[in-house]
Amino acid sequence: MNETVKVACVQAEPVILDRAATIDKLAGLAAEAAQGGAKLALFPEAFIPVYPSSRWARHLTHWDGNAKQIFGRLAQQSLQIPGPDVDRIAAAALAEGIWLAVGANELDGGTVYNVLLLFSPEGELVLHHRKLMPTNHERLVWGLGDGKGLETVKTPIGTIGGLICWENLMPLARFALYESGLEIYLAPTADDSDDWHVSMQHIARESRAYVLSCCVFQRASSFPPDVQLAEGAELVGRGGSAILAPDGSYLAGPLWEEEGILFAELDPARTAAAFQGAPLPAVIDHDAPHRLRRRREKVRPVLPVVAAMIDQS
């Protein structure tokens, strides 16, 4: 990062389970962020076409009702990468001349994945990261990710990388990003708790990077009538997006219980100053005798055991 850059967290609600309409909304909000001076805009976890909340996922555990049909609808409305819908997102980044980071559901080979996508101002998909380990109820919906996208991207506005929601609590996943000289840390999430912000402040201080945490905002009344939710409050996801400095202080937010765009200016001088006390090379010893190896290649889903036994019989 060589000069101050303005960034944005876009806390918005998707057009739930409508991929095309959600991408339309994304394009409009990307334009609004760019008009506000942002060179980078981050959207929430699984923004396209929706984050499958725990109140919804409880119904996916039942064989009765329309659980299978609703899961199928999520799969059908997920992105296929590459594909024409991804091209539309890329076109929005190109049209606004902005780095565009988007959380989405991806369908590949019958499995749905939780992904973080980063598009360049030239309209190129430069980062495709699948969430390593779905957590809690998410295992009813998403497959396991791999290490292919566990990397950073060097850009004119700084070195960018990110992790999705609770994989930010995985120390080795974080350090896989730190070793590349991370400067802008993306953390799209559905965790709308106060405790989440404790983690974000720690990660900002640990990484000596700027942290953008963009959280899911959802209202129960925005779900289609045929998508059954468990009893609860109108706010399914209350937001809490924020932008933090390398010392863990807030530059913008948290933004609670409403849609909105947060803006902040990232000054490279603050990143440089954060390394004064304990520079990362003192923590990450590249000459250590014991090394960790990361598998960065894309991993295909393994056939279920029963299917494999049938094939071999």
MOWO-V96025 format. One record per helix or strand of 3 or more residues. SS is the DSSP state (A for helix, B for strand). FROM is the first residue (numbers start at 1). LEN is the number of residues. Records with the same first field share a line. If there is no record, write none. Layout:
SS->FROM-LEN  FROM-LEN
This chain:
B->5-7  40-4  99-10  111-9  125-6  153-3  158-5  184-3  210-4  217-3  235-10  250-7  260-7
A->19-17  54-8  67-10  84-13  136-5  147-3  165-5  171-8  194-14  220-3  268-7  280-4  305-8
